[in-house]
């Protein structure tokens, strides 16, 4: 139950309009200790940054969006270092972030009201005349709940009016600005602000991996990821209706605008959003109706705005930021991450700075959003150890570990094919794929291999010699070898107990063993047989 404000006389609706300020209200889920969390305001998150272990939002993308917003406050307040030496001092000395907290705390209250009638925080008040008619339930605000982002489709679930608490709505809004997928907005351009208001561009981070260096506390993490700069921080995009230059219109597709500084970058309004406020029956501020439409467009970002990017070489020979993949888990791309750290050939960046912390173990946290066309599939994230000075060992272990896993997977595929040829000698072509899948243990292999791979990386960070790294690789290969044999035998258990079944089983097992010990096998798979 909630109290709708629409339909009330304007004066009464205005009196009942809630005021909700993320600087003062708890909206940042944070870890106090392992397994124990609390919720704090933006100001408290900065003041207590060195007491809190980190942010523990519902999804990895929401955590990234909150970190981005806190970084933006640090930039806008002048709390970021001017150069690398100052950055090193701030990280080594664990310099408090009280300056950023004080700056945020001192801003005018009306500037930070999520439900301000003309300058709503993070939103576009120009949508107000159309909110009641064209808006939908708050589910469309949450990336994981909207479903297909061709929102013109008949999405009945988006009409559900169950209110979304103000803190959850604020976090979902930030996540939309950063990660909103491409698609079509659920709004008529003809009846509202113009034809291009329906065109939802992909968010700034929706098509690449975002990598954070994780410290021991939230404060440590923020300091590690602040980019040193002695230039102006640029605008802080507090609301659509207040900006140094006019925002884009919606009559025609505009050219992308240039980011004018790090505060601007981290607060880009990637969506035009407007939320209708309400109160729950017990009086808590909430949102019961939302409009989501096209937001700002940016020029291609300069390299200094992509300091965390992990680059891979595209088919045309150009270097492009690594994208998350639905078919390859992040750990299978760890070698690309360590290559970025080891080579550092893209100018001063995050990895170039981290390399200066000799001997200190850090964790690199990679996050991506996977979508199929306009439909969000899942968030992916993984954490990889990093010790400055050990970059090349880690890269070598990751490359060899990925190669070994790929080879074992190929061997399982070939064994499955052998079992199929014996079991189905007269198979119809249309049935081939499903029949081979019956014996193909690659899904079990890939699900299992992630943990041994991370153990391999941990062992590599602790290794003191190259021989110890090689021994860790042999141990890793042995674990994958033994598991592969087990997974294949489990798949073959469905074979009938007759001569053909026994023959299929024997030949498939023999083929796997031969591949894993043959001349083409990685040396590590033969490490205990040489």
N, C-alpha and C positions, 0 to 999 in steps of 0.2 A: 504494500500500500504506500502511496505517496501523495503529495499535495501538488497537483498541476498548477502552474502559474498562468498558462495560456487560458484565455477565456475570461480571466478576471479583469475588472476595470484597470486601465493602465496605472493609475496612481497606487492602487492596492497591490497590483503585481510588483510594482517597483519597491514598495515597502517590504514585501515578502521575499524579494530577490536575495538569495544568500550572498555573503561575501566570503570568498575562500582564497586564502593566500598561501602558496606552497612554501614561502619563506618561514611562515609561522606554524603551519599545519603539518602534521606528520604525513609524509608522502614518499620517503626514501626507505625501503626495506634494507636494513643493514645487519651484518653479522657482528655480534658482540664477542662470542666465542664459537668454536666449532660446534655446530648443531643448535646454537641459541641465537635468535635474532630479535630485533626490535625495529620500530619505525620512527624515523626522525624527520624533522623539517630540513629544508635546504640549508638554512643558516646553521642549524645544529650539526648537519652532516659535515660542514666545513670546519666548524669550531672543534668538533670532536673527532676529526678525521684520523688523528693518530691513536684514538681509542678503539675505533671501529676497524674490524678486519677487512671489510669490503661491503659491496652491495649485493644483496641476494634477492633480486626481483624474480617475478614469476617465470620469465623467459630470458634467454641470453640477450635477445635483441632489446628488451626493456632495460636490462642492466647496462648495455652499451649506451642507450639513449640517455640514461641518467648520468653516466660518467661524462658523456659529451656535454651535457648541460652544466655540470659542475666545472668542467674545464673552461667552458665559455665564461662563467662567472669569474674564474681566476684570471682569464685574459682581460676581460672588461674592467676588472678592478685594478689592473696593473700589478697583480701578484705573480705574473710570469717572469722568469729570468730574462735578462737582456742579452746574455751571451752564454756560451757553453761553460765557461769557468764559473759563472754565477749559478748556472744550472747544477753543476757538480757540487758546489758548496751547499745549495739548498737541499739536494738529495742526501749528501753526507751528513749534514747537520740536522736533518729532519725539521727544516724550518716550518713553523706553524703556519696554517692557512687562515689565521685570524684576520689578516688584512682583507682577504676576499670575503670572509664572513661579515666583517664590519661594513664593507662597501654594500653588500647585498642588504644588510639589515637597515641601512640608512636610506634606501630608495623610498620614494613616496608610496604610501600604502595603496593609493588608487592605481598605481602603475602595475601592481602585482595581484590584481583581483582577477581570478579566472572567469568571473561572471560580470565584469564591468560592462555596462550597457553600450558604450561606444569604443572602448579600448580593451577588449577582453584579452587576457594574457594568451599569447600564442595563437590567436584566432583572427578571423576576418569578419568584422562587424558589418561589412557591406552585404553579407548574406542574410541579415536579420529579417528583412521583409519576406523572405522565401522559406524561412525555417519551418514554420508550422505546416505549410502545404507540401513542401518538397523534402523535408527531412524524414528520417527513419529512426528506428530505435537505436540505442547506443551500441548495439552489437557491431555495427559497421565501423565503429571507431577502433575496435580491437582487431589488429591484423589477422590473428589466428581464427577469429570468429566470423569474419565477413565471407569467407569462402572465395568464390570466383570474383575477381575484381573487375569483370565486366558487370558492373553493378546495375546495368539496365535489365539484366536478367530478372526473372521472377523469383526473388529471394524472400520467401515468406518469413524466414527467421529474422530478417532485418527489421521487420515491423514490430517485433516484440517489445513492449514498452517498459519492461523491468528496468528500474533506474540503476545506473552505474554510479557507485560512490565517487565523490569528487577526486579523491586521491588516485583512484584507479583510472579515472577519466584523464587526469593530468598526465599520468605515465603513458597511457595509450596514445594520447595526442603527441607527446614527444617522440614516441616510437614511430608513429605515422610520418612525422616530418623527416625522420632519418631514413626509414626503411620502406616507406609506402610503395607497394608494387605498382607497376604500370597497369593501365586498364581504362575503363570508362566510368565516370562518376554517375551517381544515381540522381541526376538533376537535369532539367531541361534548360539548355542554353538559350533557346528562343524565348522562354518565359522568364529568364532571370538576367544574368549579367553579360551574356554573350555566348556565341557558339563554342569557343574553345574552353569554356569552363568545365566541360565534361572530360577533357583529355588529361587523364592522370599520368604524369610522367613518373618514371621509376625514381625512387629516393636516392640520395647521395651514396648510401652504403648498400643499397639493395642488390647490387650486382658484383660486389667484390668482397673479399675477406677484410675484416677490420681486425687489427692485431694490437693488443695492449700488453705492455710490460707490467706484470703484477708484482707489487711489493708486499711486504708483510702486513701493512695496514692500508686503509683507504687513502690516508694522506700520502703514504709512500707511493701508491699507485698513481695518484694525481700528479705528484711532483715528477715522477719518472716520465710521464707522458706529456708534460708541458713542453711545447716547442720553444726554445729560446728565440727571442725576437726583440729588436730595439725599434721596431716600427709601430705605428698606431694599431691598436687591436681591432679597429673597425667597429661597425655598428653592432649592437646587441639587439637582435630582432625580437623585441618584446611583444609587439602586436602588429598586425597587418596595416592598420590605419595610421601608424606613426612610423616614419622612415625618413632618412636624409633626402632620398630621391623618391619620386612616385613609384609605387609598385606597378607591376604589369597590369594590363587590362585583359579583357577576355573576348574582344571582338575579333582578334586575329592572333595567331601564334606569334609571340614575341621572340626576339633574339635573346639568348641567355645573357644574364648580367654577370659582371665580374665580381668575384668575392673581394672585399676590401680589407680583410684582416681575419685573424683567427677567431675572434668573438663572433664575427659575422658567419664564418664557415660553420661553426658548431651550433648556430641557432637559425640556420636557413629554414624558412617556412615552406617546406616541401609540399604542403597541402594548404588549401583554403579550408579551414575548419570552423564551424560554429556549433557550440553546444548550448542547448536550452536548459537552464537551471531549474531545479525543483528541490523540494525537501522531502526526505523520507518521513514516514509517520512519526518517527521518534525525533524528528527535527534536524537530521544530519543533511548537509548539502549533497546534492547528487545531480545527475544528468539524465533526462528522460527522452531527449530527442536530439539528433545530430545531423548536420549537413557536412558532407565531405566532398570537396571539389578540387579542381586543379590549383596548384600552388606555384611557387617561384621556379623559374628555369635558370640554370647556371651555365656559363661558359665552361668548356673543359678546364679542369683544375690544373694549376701549375704544380710542378713537382714538389715545391715546398709545402703544398697543402695535402700531399700524399706521403707523409713521412713514414708511415707504418706499412705502406703497400709492399706486398710480395710480388715480384714480377716474374712472369714466365714469357718465353718466346713464342709468339703466335706463328701461324703458318706462313704469313707474309714476311717473317723475320723481325717484326717489331716487338718491343717489350710491352706487355700489357699486365695490369694488376690481376693477380690470380683470383678466379671466380670459384665459389663453392660449387660442388657437383653432386647431383643426386646419385650418381653411380660410383663415386669414389669418396670414401671416408676421408676426413681431414688428415688423419695420421698418415695416409698414403701419399700425401703431398708435403710431409714434414721436411723432406729433403730440399724442397723449394724454399721453405722458410729458412732453413739453415744456410742455404746458398746465399740468400739475401744478407744474412748476418756475416757470412764468411767473406763474400766478395766485396760488399759495400762499394759498388761501382756506380751508384746513382747519385753521388754527391752526399753532403751531410744529411743524415736522416736519423730515425730512431735507433737503428742498429749500429750506426756509426758512433752514436753517443753511448749506447749501452756497452760497447766494446771497451770503454774506458774504466769500467768497474772490474778490474782484474781480480779473479778469484771469487767474486761474489755470485752466488747462485740466484738466478731470477727465473721466473716462469713467463713464457710468452703465451697469451691467451688469444686464440683465433676464433672469430665468430662470423657466420654467414647465414643468409636467408636463401632457402631453395624454393623456387617457384617453377611451375610448369606453365609456360605462357602467362596467363593472368591469375592462375590459382596457386596460392601459397601452399607448399607441402610441409615444410618443417624448418626449424632453426637447427643449425649445426654448430657445435663448438668443441674445442679441444685445447688442452694445455700441454705445452712442451717445455722441458727444462732448458735453460741456457746459462752457461758459465763462460764469461769473457775469457778468452785465451784458449778455450776448448772448442771453438767454432768448427774447426776443420775435422776434428774427431767426431763431433756430433753430426756434421754433414755426411761424413763417410759412413757412419753407423746407420743414419737414416736412409741413405741411398742404397746401401747393401741390404738393409732390413726390408725395404720396399721391394727390391729386386728379388730377394728370396721368397717373399710372400707371393709375388706375382708368379714366380716359377712354380711354386707349390700349387697355386690355383690352376695354372695351365696343365699341370700333371694330373690333377683331379679331373679336369675336363676331358683329357685324353683317356683316362681310365673309365670314365663314364661312357665314352663313345665305344670303347671295347666291350663293355658289358652290354651295351645296346645292340651292337652288331651280332652278338651271340644270342641274345634273348629274343630279338625280333628280326630274324633273317629275311622275312618278306614284308617288312613294314611299309605302310603307305607313306609317301612323302609328307602328306599333311599331318601325320601323327608323329613325325620324327622328333620335333623339338620337345613335345610333352613327354615322349618316351625317354629321351636322353635325360631330361630334367629329373626323372625318377631316380637316376643313379648319380646325379651331379651334386657333389658335396661342397661345392664352392661357397654357397651361402653360410654353411656352418663354419667353414674355414675363415671367411672374412670376419664373421662375428667374433670368432675366438682369437684371431691374430692381433687384435688391437691391444689387449692387455700385455702379452709378451713383448710387443713392440715398445710400449711405454717402459716396461722393465729394462729392455735393452738400452733405451735412452738414459734411464736413471743409472744403470751400471756404467755407461760411457762417461757420464759426468763424474762418477767416482773413480774411474780408472786413472792410474798414474802412468801407464806405459801403453804403447801401441799393442803389445802382446796381450794386455788385459782387455783392450777393445776387441781384438780378434777373438779372444776366448769368449767374450760376451756374445759375439755374433754366432759363434759355433753353438753355444748353449741355446740361443734364440732359435737357430735353425733346427736343432734337435727337438725342441718343444713343438715347432710347427710340423716337423716330419712325423713325430709320434701321433699328434692329433689328427693329421691328415689320414693316416692309416686307419685310425679309429672311426673317423667320420665316414670314410668310404665303406668300411665293413658294415656300419650301421645302415647305410643306404642299400647295401646288397642283401641285407637280412630279409628283404621282401621277396627275394627270388624263390621260386618253388624248389622243393627238396627232390629234384630229379636230375638226370644227367646234364640236361641243358643248363639248369640253374647252377649246378656245381661247376660246370665248365666256365660259365660267365663269371662266376665269382673268382675262380682261380686265375683266369686270364686278366681280369681287371686289377686284382691285387698284385699280380706279377708285373703288369704294365706300370703301375704306380711305383712299385719298389725299384723297377729298372730305371724309370725316369729320374727318381730322386737320388740314384747312385751313378747314373750314366755320365758320359763325358761332357754333356751340355749342362749338367747341374752346377749351380754355384758351389765353389769350393767349400763353403761353410756347411753345406748339406752333406759333404763327404768328410768333414773335419775329423770325425771319430772313426773313420774307416781307412784313412791313409796310412 
